[in-house]
Amino acid sequence: LPFADGVFDGVCCFAALHLFAEPFTALEHMLRVLAPGGRIAILTSFRAESSTGRVLSTTAARVGGMRLFGRDAIAGALAERGAHRIQLRLFGATQFVSAQTRVH
């Protein structure tokens, strides 16, 4: 993202992260531009951990370039990058994940 570090109080990415070529790099940049205590909100795809979910994920990626994220992929990536107060809500084939950056 073409912004300085820590300049935004909030970042949201709705219905797009699953289309990014490098979604976890994008998450790093979203967190980078957040000020201490800033909030991030992500609405993206969800892949059930069943064999059917894995088949749908493979098909979606091959046909449409869409990635389906497993239950802990986004929440885990945010935690690994220092976010806290992470909340995950599942809605069928979508997930909403929110978190906050730490106050120094």
N, C-alpha and C positions, 0 to 999 in steps of 0.2 A: 504494500500500500504506500502511496506517495505522500505520507504524512510523518511528522516528527513523532518520536516516542512520547507516550503519556499525554496526548492532547485531547482525548475524548472521554466523556463520562460514560458513554454507552456505545456499543456496536451491536448491530443485528444483521443476520444473514438468513433470509427466509427463502426456502425453496430454490437454493442455488448451489450450496456446498457440494452436493452429490454430483454436480456437473463439472466441478473444477478438476483440472489435470493433477494438481497437487493440493488436495484439501487440507492436509495436516500442516503444510507450510503456510497456507492461508490462515489457519487458526493461530499459528505463531505470530503472524503479522497483525491479526485482529487484537490479540492480547497485548502486543507490543505498543499499539497506539492508545491503549486504555490508560487513563490516569489511575493512580492508586485508589482502590475502592470502586473502580469502574465496573460496569456490568456488561456481560455479553449474553446474547440470546441467539440461539441457532434453531431453526426449523429445517429438518432434513429427512431423508429417507430412513427407513428402518427395515432390516432384514431379520425375519424370524430365524432362529437357530435350527430349524427343522431341515430335513433333506429337501423339501419343497422350497423353502426359503433360499437355500443355496442354489438350486436350479434356477429360480427366478432371478437371483442376483447375477448369475453367469449370463443368462439370456439378456437381461436389461443392459449389462455392460457391453455385450457383443453387439446387440442391435441398436441401442440408443446412446451408448456412451455414458449411461447413468450408473453410478455406484450406489449400492445399498449397504448401509453401515450396520454392523452388528450392535447389539444392545449396549455394550460398554465402550465402543470405539470412540465416540465423540467425548463422552464424559471422562473416559480414561485419558484421552489426549489432553483435555483441559487440565486435569489433575496433574499429569506429568509435566505440564508447562507452568505449574505454580498456582493455578486458579483454585479457589475454594468456594464453599457454600454452593456446591454443584447440585442442581436438581434436574432430574430426568423424568419426563412424562411420555408415555407411549400412546399413540392413537392409530391403531391399524398399521398401515405401512409407513407411518411418519413418526418422528420423535421430536420433542421440544426439549432442548437442553439449555439451561441458564447457569451462570456462574458469576463470580466476582473476583476481581484481582485483589491481592492483599494490600493492606495499608502498611507502609514501611514504618 
